[in-house]
């Protein structure tokens, strides 16, 4: 049975459990979210000593896991066997291990909650084992979010903690951290420690103060400066990046600008350029749509295509392809050429 992480967590909190879970996929945040709850909250403290088994894939094998799963709980309703980093099991791909798990999958022990955390990978859905798990276990497949989903995710996470957040605050977090949800959640949690009053709205002021993002000198502001052809501001940011190269590598800034000019090109290809339709087309909050529309007036379709070509060249240089240029020199040249298209 396939399910999403949020619904599974809700069921676990309500005491609704299944005997077998298989968590897989590219986004470790949701796998950790579920496994942490199972490890720390599912059993009462006095039950854990005899009924909680936590192993790492590199330290165990399938026979050991199945043996543990077939035990019965001691003075408790259930026992838990949690297999972290299951993808690192040395015998995972052996026919013997697959056969053992397949047999267990067909008849799991009802008083055991066995959970596999199979990170950064997924089983081939065509295999007999994957089909058996899909039929007899709860399977959760996690996927990395697209960049245009990160702002909404940050807003939702703030809301889950009882706080409101501004669109710019969410956008700054998305730009600064990227689609590392574990890190984003951790940064938000650390930020919220500073606030007991949940009636406030977290703005970009709080982000710059507590997350360590410079209010004036960040890739988000560089993007805005280029979009507005603000040569003085853009050069100040580039100079700041050059003075702090370890904290401001070229590749993330180039990737952000590549996405930005790709969106500008999408606007030019669209017949409807109203604020709401542009927001829908680009998958962004309407708050940011006006900035993109204004930038599209400055950067024509032809100039947007030229900008994307320049960004591709800069990305190759930053990755050392036919170039020995330093990051700061790559950014200086790129920004100059973008501003003078």
DRENLUM-132996 format. One record per residue (C-alpha): residue number from 1; x, y, z. Coordinates in Angstrom, 3 decimals, padded with zeros to 6 digits. Layout:
+-----+----------+----------+----------+
|  nr |       px |       py |       pz |
+-----+----------+----------+----------+
| NUM |        X |        Y |        Z |
...
+-----+----------+----------+----------+
//
This chain:
+-----+----------+----------+----------+
|  nr |       px |       py |       pz |
+-----+----------+----------+----------+
|   1 |  000.000 |  000.000 |  000.000 |
|   2 |  001.443 |  003.350 | -001.046 |
|   3 |  000.982 |  006.381 |  001.210 |
|   4 |  002.497 |  009.793 |  001.898 |
|   5 |  004.599 |  010.619 |  004.928 |
|   6 |  002.151 |  013.138 |  006.433 |
|   7 | -000.758 |  010.691 |  006.472 |
|   8 |  001.428 |  007.938 |  007.946 |
|   9 |  002.661 |  010.248 |  010.703 |
|  10 | -000.936 |  011.214 |  011.483 |
|  11 | -001.894 |  007.534 |  011.741 |
|  12 |  001.090 |  006.736 |  013.965 |
|  13 |  000.183 |  009.569 |  016.322 |
|  14 | -003.369 |  008.196 |  016.462 |
|  15 | -002.055 |  004.733 |  017.330 |
|  16 | -002.868 |  003.245 |  013.930 |
|  17 |  000.104 |  001.101 |  012.972 |
|  18 |  000.944 | -001.555 |  010.389 |
|  19 |  003.353 | -004.470 |  010.880 |
|  20 |  005.641 | -003.514 |  007.988 |
|  21 |  006.817 | -000.198 |  006.530 |
|  22 |  009.221 |  000.445 |  003.679 |
|  23 |  010.404 |  004.060 |  003.333 |
|  24 |  012.362 |  004.870 |  000.195 |
|  25 |  013.302 |  007.757 | -002.080 |
|  26 |  015.451 |  010.800 | -002.677 |
|  27 |  014.205 |  013.074 |  000.125 |
|  28 |  015.588 |  011.915 |  003.494 |
|  29 |  013.636 |  014.499 |  005.510 |
|  30 |  010.370 |  012.551 |  005.477 |
|  31 |  012.109 |  009.225 |  006.095 |
|  32 |  013.819 |  010.725 |  009.161 |
|  33 |  010.559 |  012.340 |  010.280 |
|  34 |  008.790 |  008.973 |  010.420 |
|  35 |  011.682 |  006.946 |  011.794 |
|  36 |  012.374 |  009.534 |  014.529 |
|  37 |  008.752 |  009.381 |  015.647 |
|  38 |  008.769 |  005.575 |  015.702 |
|  39 |  012.042 |  005.502 |  017.627 |
|  40 |  011.241 |  008.193 |  020.179 |
|  41 |  007.475 |  008.375 |  020.564 |
|  42 |  005.739 |  005.146 |  019.592 |
|  43 |  006.662 |  003.143 |  022.702 |
|  44 |  006.443 |  004.311 |  026.291 |
|  45 |  009.837 |  004.840 |  027.967 |
|  46 |  009.421 |  001.775 |  030.168 |
|  47 |  008.700 | -000.393 |  027.100 |
|  48 |  011.732 |  000.549 |  025.048 |
|  49 |  014.413 | -001.452 |  026.852 |
|  50 |  013.080 | -004.839 |  025.724 |
|  51 |  010.978 | -003.842 |  022.733 |
|  52 |  012.987 | -001.323 |  020.706 |
|  53 |  015.627 | -002.601 |  018.287 |
|  54 |  017.431 |  000.029 |  016.209 |
|  55 |  020.082 | -001.161 |  013.751 |
|  56 |  022.015 |  000.377 |  010.861 |
|  57 |  022.247 | -001.381 |  007.538 |
|  58 |  026.041 | -001.496 |  007.516 |
|  59 |  026.026 | -003.305 |  010.900 |
|  60 |  023.470 | -006.017 |  010.216 |
|  61 |  022.116 | -008.480 |  007.672 |
|  62 |  018.696 | -009.708 |  006.629 |
|  63 |  018.812 | -012.834 |  008.785 |
|  64 |  019.416 | -010.728 |  011.902 |
|  65 |  016.570 | -008.367 |  011.030 |
|  66 |  014.068 | -011.160 |  010.358 |
|  67 |  015.077 | -012.949 |  013.576 |
|  68 |  014.494 | -009.745 |  015.541 |
|  69 |  011.165 | -009.129 |  013.815 |
|  70 |  009.909 | -012.631 |  014.707 |
|  71 |  010.394 | -012.112 |  018.435 |
|  72 |  007.397 | -011.284 |  020.581 |
|  73 |  007.067 | -008.118 |  022.671 |
|  74 |  007.878 | -008.212 |  026.385 |
|  75 |  005.141 | -006.765 |  028.618 |
|  76 |  003.990 | -004.489 |  025.789 |
|  77 |  001.470 | -004.475 |  022.978 |
|  78 |  004.135 | -004.349 |  020.283 |
|  79 |  007.850 | -004.289 |  019.620 |
|  80 |  009.669 | -002.104 |  017.086 |
|  81 |  012.481 | -003.102 |  014.753 |
|  82 |  013.874 | -000.044 |  012.988 |
|  83 |  016.417 | -000.504 |  010.192 |
|  84 |  018.177 |  002.786 |  009.402 |
|  85 |  020.270 |  003.238 |  006.249 |
|  86 |  018.911 | -000.076 |  004.941 |
|  87 |  020.480 |  000.646 |  001.551 |
|  88 |  023.904 | -000.036 |  003.151 |
|  89 |  023.156 | -003.673 |  004.019 |
|  90 |  025.919 | -005.796 |  002.518 |
|  91 |  023.574 | -008.632 |  001.594 |
|  92 |  020.650 | -006.506 |  000.377 |
|  93 |  021.087 | -007.559 | -003.250 |
|  94 |  021.641 | -011.239 | -002.544 |
|  95 |  018.967 | -013.703 | -003.614 |
|  96 |  018.935 | -015.252 | -000.130 |
|  97 |  018.229 | -011.913 |  001.586 |
|  98 |  015.503 | -011.033 | -000.885 |
|  99 |  013.866 | -014.427 | -000.409 |
| 100 |  013.901 | -014.040 |  003.396 |
| 101 |  012.293 | -010.604 |  003.212 |
| 102 |  009.810 | -011.789 |  000.603 |
| 103 |  008.656 | -014.635 |  002.855 |
| 104 |  008.360 | -012.289 |  005.837 |
| 105 |  006.479 | -009.739 |  003.737 |
| 106 |  003.852 | -012.361 |  002.913 |
| 107 |  003.242 | -013.092 |  006.603 |
| 108 |  004.622 | -010.368 |  008.918 |
| 109 |  004.349 | -010.726 |  012.691 |
| 110 |  001.333 | -008.619 |  013.786 |
| 111 |  002.892 | -007.616 |  017.122 |
| 112 |  006.050 | -006.257 |  015.433 |
| 113 |  006.424 | -002.920 |  013.678 |
| 114 |  009.276 | -003.463 |  011.226 |
| 115 |  010.405 | -000.325 |  009.387 |
| 116 |  013.046 | -000.168 |  006.667 |
| 117 |  014.591 |  003.248 |  005.885 |
| 118 |  015.970 |  002.908 |  002.357 |
| 119 |  017.416 |  006.353 |  001.619 |
| 120 |  018.345 |  008.005 | -001.680 |
| 121 |  017.214 |  004.946 | -003.633 |
| 122 |  014.046 |  003.079 | -004.562 |
| 123 |  013.314 | -000.510 | -005.399 |
| 124 |  012.648 | -001.496 | -008.987 |
| 125 |  008.848 | -001.655 | -009.026 |
| 126 |  008.989 | -004.533 | -011.504 |
| 127 |  010.669 | -006.945 | -009.083 |
| 128 |  008.820 | -009.593 | -007.111 |
| 129 |  009.950 | -008.084 | -003.797 |
| 130 |  008.741 | -004.581 | -004.689 |
| 131 |  005.386 | -005.971 | -005.772 |
| 132 |  005.048 | -007.949 | -002.540 |
| 133 |  005.872 | -004.878 | -000.441 |
| 134 |  003.388 | -002.774 | -002.403 |
| 135 |  000.702 | -005.382 | -001.658 |
| 136 |  001.458 | -006.266 |  001.965 |
| 137 |  003.364 | -003.320 |  003.478 |
| 138 |  002.995 |  000.422 |  003.816 |
| 139 |  005.345 |  001.889 |  001.215 |
| 140 |  006.325 |  005.553 |  001.336 |
| 141 |  008.271 |  007.018 | -001.583 |
| 142 |  009.783 |  010.439 | -000.971 |
| 143 |  010.827 |  012.797 | -003.740 |
| 144 |  012.912 |  015.950 | -003.784 |
| 145 |  010.806 |  019.084 | -004.074 |
| 146 |  011.094 |  021.255 | -007.155 |
| 147 |  012.580 |  024.691 | -006.558 |
| 148 |  009.216 |  026.369 | -007.139 |
| 149 |  007.727 |  024.315 | -004.280 |
| 150 |  010.226 |  025.408 | -001.625 |
| 151 |  008.634 |  028.760 | -000.770 |
| 152 |  005.300 |  027.088 | -000.126 |
| 153 |  006.971 |  024.353 |  001.928 |
| 154 |  008.722 |  026.910 |  004.150 |
| 155 |  005.439 |  028.759 |  004.693 |
| 156 |  003.679 |  025.508 |  005.572 |
| 157 |  006.442 |  024.525 |  007.996 |
| 158 |  006.210 |  027.861 |  009.798 |
| 159 |  002.437 |  027.380 |  009.992 |
| 160 |  002.878 |  023.884 |  011.468 |
| 161 |  004.806 |  025.553 |  014.297 |
| 162 |  002.058 |  028.134 |  014.807 |
| 163 |  003.767 |  031.075 |  013.057 |
| 164 |  002.954 |  033.200 |  010.029 |
| 165 |  005.777 |  034.098 |  007.623 |
| 166 |  006.134 |  036.656 |  004.866 |
| 167 |  006.603 |  035.643 |  001.245 |
| 168 |  009.999 |  037.302 |  001.102 |
| 169 |  011.151 |  035.492 |  004.238 |
| 170 |  010.158 |  032.158 |  002.725 |
| 171 |  011.812 |  033.037 | -000.583 |
| 172 |  015.064 |  034.002 |  001.130 |
| 173 |  015.164 |  030.686 |  002.976 |
| 174 |  014.444 |  028.781 | -000.233 |
| 175 |  017.183 |  030.643 | -002.102 |
| 176 |  019.760 |  030.391 |  000.708 |
| 177 |  019.222 |  026.739 |  001.626 |
| 178 |  017.824 |  025.139 | -001.522 |
| 179 |  015.892 |  021.874 | -001.471 |
| 180 |  017.595 |  020.420 |  001.603 |
| 181 |  014.424 |  020.105 |  003.691 |
| 182 |  016.208 |  018.756 |  006.761 |
| 183 |  018.477 |  021.791 |  006.863 |
| 184 |  015.608 |  024.186 |  006.194 |
| 185 |  013.526 |  022.691 |  008.997 |
| 186 |  016.533 |  022.882 |  011.317 |
| 187 |  017.174 |  026.546 |  010.471 |
| 188 |  013.517 |  027.428 |  011.038 |
| 189 |  013.465 |  025.550 |  014.350 |
| 190 |  016.573 |  027.409 |  015.537 |
| 191 |  015.080 |  030.726 |  014.457 |
| 192 |  011.779 |  030.124 |  016.279 |
| 193 |  013.533 |  029.448 |  019.577 |
| 194 |  013.892 |  033.228 |  019.776 |
| 195 |  010.138 |  033.863 |  019.754 |
| 196 |  007.538 |  032.962 |  022.366 |
| 197 |  004.823 |  035.176 |  020.885 |
| 198 |  003.190 |  033.347 |  017.979 |
| 199 |  001.162 |  036.406 |  016.973 |
| 200 |  004.106 |  037.896 |  015.096 |
| 201 |  004.881 |  037.337 |  011.428 |
| 202 |  008.400 |  036.165 |  010.571 |
| 203 |  009.777 |  038.557 |  007.945 |
| 204 |  013.002 |  038.922 |  005.991 |
| 205 |  014.322 |  040.995 |  008.923 |
| 206 |  014.209 |  037.930 |  011.183 |
| 207 |  015.725 |  035.731 |  008.479 |
| 208 |  018.738 |  037.998 |  008.036 |
| 209 |  019.140 |  038.405 |  011.794 |
| 210 |  018.931 |  034.769 |  012.877 |
| 211 |  019.740 |  032.603 |  009.859 |
| 212 |  022.955 |  034.361 |  008.927 |
| 213 |  021.943 |  035.672 |  005.531 |
| 214 |  023.260 |  039.129 |  004.773 |
| 215 |  020.298 |  041.446 |  004.222 |
| 216 |  021.965 |  043.323 |  001.384 |
| 217 |  024.532 |  040.894 |  000.024 |
| 218 |  022.930 |  037.630 | -001.048 |
| 219 |  022.034 |  035.908 | -004.313 |
| 220 |  018.399 |  036.913 | -003.954 |
| 221 |  019.371 |  040.609 | -003.906 |
| 222 |  021.862 |  040.075 | -006.747 |
| 223 |  019.058 |  038.653 | -008.843 |
| 224 |  016.900 |  041.721 | -008.126 |
| 225 |  019.741 |  044.113 | -008.902 |
| 226 |  020.372 |  042.462 | -012.272 |
| 227 |  016.660 |  042.388 | -013.067 |
| 228 |  016.459 |  046.141 | -012.417 |
| 229 |  019.801 |  046.875 | -014.115 |
| 230 |  021.035 |  048.399 | -010.867 |
| 231 |  024.735 |  048.374 | -011.760 |
| 232 |  025.977 |  049.929 | -008.488 |
| 233 |  024.089 |  047.470 | -006.257 |
| 234 |  025.013 |  044.441 | -008.381 |
| 235 |  028.705 |  045.323 | -008.273 |
| 236 |  028.612 |  045.850 | -004.492 |
| 237 |  027.156 |  042.363 | -004.057 |
| 238 |  029.711 |  040.803 | -006.411 |
| 239 |  032.516 |  042.512 | -004.484 |
| 240 |  031.081 |  041.166 | -001.233 |
| 241 |  030.961 |  037.668 | -002.713 |
| 242 |  034.568 |  038.011 | -003.884 |
| 243 |  035.656 |  038.960 | -000.353 |
| 244 |  033.777 |  035.959 |  001.105 |
| 245 |  034.232 |  033.210 | -001.537 |
| 246 |  033.725 |  030.230 |  000.807 |
| 247 |  030.291 |  031.451 |  001.875 |
| 248 |  029.293 |  032.578 | -001.611 |
| 249 |  030.302 |  029.982 | -004.232 |
| 250 |  029.511 |  030.759 | -007.842 |
| 251 |  027.494 |  027.678 | -008.816 |
| 252 |  024.431 |  028.278 | -006.552 |
| 253 |  024.262 |  031.935 | -007.658 |
| 254 |  024.500 |  030.898 | -011.312 |
| 255 |  021.788 |  028.277 | -010.808 |
| 256 |  019.481 |  030.853 | -009.230 |
| 257 |  020.005 |  033.291 | -012.111 |
| 258 |  019.544 |  030.521 | -014.669 |
| 259 |  016.171 |  029.721 | -013.159 |
| 260 |  015.285 |  033.405 | -013.099 |
| 261 |  016.006 |  034.060 | -016.771 |
| 262 |  014.317 |  030.798 | -017.731 |
| 263 |  011.173 |  032.144 | -016.079 |
| 264 |  011.543 |  035.457 | -017.916 |
| 265 |  011.720 |  033.517 | -021.188 |
| 266 |  008.569 |  031.617 | -020.192 |
| 267 |  006.771 |  034.948 | -019.762 |
| 268 |  007.762 |  035.998 | -023.269 |
| 269 |  006.448 |  032.711 | -024.656 |
| 270 |  003.119 |  033.153 | -022.852 |
| 271 |  000.184 |  034.965 | -024.436 |
| 272 | -001.282 |  036.077 | -021.070 |
| 273 |  001.025 |  038.280 | -019.033 |
| 274 | -001.333 |  039.253 | -016.207 |
| 275 | -000.035 |  039.004 | -012.649 |
| 276 | -002.183 |  036.006 | -011.692 |
| 277 | -001.485 |  034.068 | -014.873 |
| 278 |  002.251 |  034.709 | -014.678 |
| 279 |  002.244 |  033.480 | -011.065 |
| 280 |  000.376 |  030.343 | -012.142 |
| 281 |  002.643 |  029.788 | -015.152 |
| 282 |  005.863 |  030.089 | -013.162 |
| 283 |  004.601 |  028.317 | -010.056 |
| 284 |  005.441 |  031.303 | -007.855 |
| 285 |  003.593 |  033.411 | -005.328 |
| 286 |  001.734 |  036.367 | -006.955 |
| 287 |  003.803 |  038.575 | -004.627 |
| 288 |  006.816 |  037.995 | -006.902 |
| 289 |  005.012 |  038.046 | -010.244 |
| 290 |  005.285 |  041.829 | -010.725 |
| 291 |  009.072 |  041.687 | -010.413 |
| 292 |  009.264 |  039.038 | -013.140 |
| 293 |  006.910 |  040.989 | -015.401 |
| 294 |  008.996 |  044.150 | -014.922 |
| 295 |  012.193 |  042.216 | -015.668 |
| 296 |  010.620 |  040.825 | -018.841 |
| 297 |  010.111 |  044.407 | -020.037 |
| 298 |  013.844 |  045.095 | -019.575 |
| 299 |  015.101 |  041.766 | -020.910 |
| 300 |  013.426 |  041.028 | -024.215 |
| 301 |  012.983 |  037.491 | -025.468 |
| 302 |  016.259 |  037.697 | -027.400 |
| 303 |  018.136 |  039.113 | -024.408 |
| 304 |  016.723 |  036.417 | -022.115 |
| 305 |  018.022 |  033.756 | -024.517 |
| 306 |  021.426 |  035.475 | -024.572 |
| 307 |  021.417 |  035.597 | -020.752 |
| 308 |  020.709 |  031.862 | -020.521 |
| 309 |  023.606 |  031.199 | -022.907 |
| 310 |  025.926 |  033.346 | -020.772 |
| 311 |  024.817 |  031.510 | -017.637 |
| 312 |  025.466 |  028.145 | -019.278 |
| 313 |  029.006 |  029.269 | -020.167 |
| 314 |  029.597 |  030.562 | -016.625 |
| 315 |  028.320 |  027.301 | -015.135 |
| 316 |  030.786 |  025.322 | -017.255 |
| 317 |  033.649 |  027.567 | -016.147 |
| 318 |  032.648 |  027.280 | -012.475 |
| 319 |  032.763 |  023.486 | -012.847 |
| 320 |  036.263 |  023.668 | -014.335 |
| 321 |  035.283 |  022.845 | -017.904 |
| 322 |  037.925 |  024.419 | -020.171 |
| 323 |  038.591 |  027.099 | -017.563 |
| 324 |  040.822 |  027.835 | -014.578 |
| 325 |  039.042 |  031.057 | -013.586 |
| 326 |  038.277 |  031.698 | -009.910 |
| 327 |  034.646 |  031.936 | -008.798 |
| 328 |  034.812 |  035.662 | -008.126 |
| 329 |  036.184 |  036.380 | -011.624 |
| 330 |  033.515 |  034.202 | -013.216 |
| 331 |  030.786 |  036.088 | -011.352 |
| 332 |  032.268 |  039.506 | -012.119 |
| 333 |  032.381 |  038.779 | -015.834 |
| 334 |  028.921 |  037.189 | -015.835 |
| 335 |  027.212 |  040.019 | -013.982 |
| 336 |  028.891 |  042.642 | -016.176 |
| 337 |  027.711 |  040.913 | -019.351 |
| 338 |  024.165 |  040.384 | -018.027 |
| 339 |  023.878 |  044.042 | -017.051 |
| 340 |  025.024 |  045.184 | -020.464 |
| 341 |  022.910 |  042.971 | -022.705 |
+-----+----------+----------+----------+
//
